[in-house]
Amino acid sequence: MAMSVGKPGGESTAIAAINTTPLVDVMLVLLIIFLITIPVIVKVVPVQLPNARNIATVTKPENIVIAVDKDENIYWNNAPTQAGELRARFDDALRRAQAAGKPLPEVHIRGDKDVRFEAIGRVILAAQEAGVPKLGFLTEPRNPD
């Protein structure tokens, strides 16, 4: 066995730099191991998801139905109204329900399929600003094809 101890007759200098090649090799091996084993570990639990059914909505008299047609006209319980009046009408409806000791009304929005979302957004914003606790959307059931 042979060993190098430095220059004959001179001082030996130590190498102060860290050799990162083994570190990179180990990290690449670990990365490959993780890439191979993670798809095996992540398993999807086999469940059978339920089919969607449209349950008929029971409209209570205290609920508020807001309809928005394709021309962005707004209707409060089938009566035409302006977007600027919505907040005041929501405030009034909530105040009357609280004064009578009744539960706060739900707001159901019926939006035409061709209406811009901005018109629906104005209704949602007015309801949110008034503090409406429940807001829902009424839709038509899908036709099975």
Secondary structure as the mmCIF struct_conf table of DSSP 4:
data_model
#
loop_
_struct_conf.conf_type_id
_struct_conf.id
_struct_conf.beg_label_comp_id
_struct_conf.beg_label_asym_id
_struct_conf.beg_label_seq_id
_struct_conf.end_label_comp_id
_struct_conf.end_label_asym_id
_struct_conf.end_label_seq_id
BEND BEND1 GLY A 6 LYS A 7
TURN_TY1_P TURN_TY1_P1 PRO A 8 GLY A 9
BEND BEND2 GLY A 10 GLY A 10
BEND BEND3 ALA A 17 ALA A 17
HELX_RH_AL_P HELX_RH_AL_P1 THR A 21 ILE A 41
HELX_LH_PP_P HELX_LH_PP_P1 LEU A 49 ALA A 52
HELX_LH_PP_P HELX_LH_PP_P2 ILE A 55 THR A 57
TURN_TY1_P TURN_TY1_P2 PRO A 61 GLU A 62
BEND BEND4 ASN A 63 ASN A 63
STRN STRN1 ILE A 64 VAL A 68
TURN_TY1_P TURN_TY1_P3 LYS A 70 ASP A 71
STRN STRN2 ILE A 74 TRP A 76
TURN_TY1_P TURN_TY1_P4 ASN A 77 ASN A 78
STRN STRN3 ALA A 79 THR A 81
HELX_RH_3T_P HELX_RH_3T_P1 ALA A 83 GLU A 85
HELX_RH_AL_P HELX_RH_AL_P2 LEU A 86 ALA A 100
TURN_TY1_P TURN_TY1_P5 GLY A 101 GLY A 101
HELX_LH_PP_P HELX_LH_PP_P3 LYS A 102 PRO A 105
STRN STRN4 GLU A 106 GLY A 111
TURN_TY1_P TURN_TY1_P6 LYS A 113 ASP A 114
BEND BEND5 VAL A 115 VAL A 115
HELX_RH_AL_P HELX_RH_AL_P3 PHE A 117 ALA A 130
TURN_TY1_P TURN_TY1_P7 GLY A 131 GLY A 131
BEND BEND6 PRO A 133 PRO A 133
STRN STRN5 LYS A 134 PHE A 137
HELX_LH_PP_P HELX_LH_PP_P4 GLU A 140 PRO A 144
#
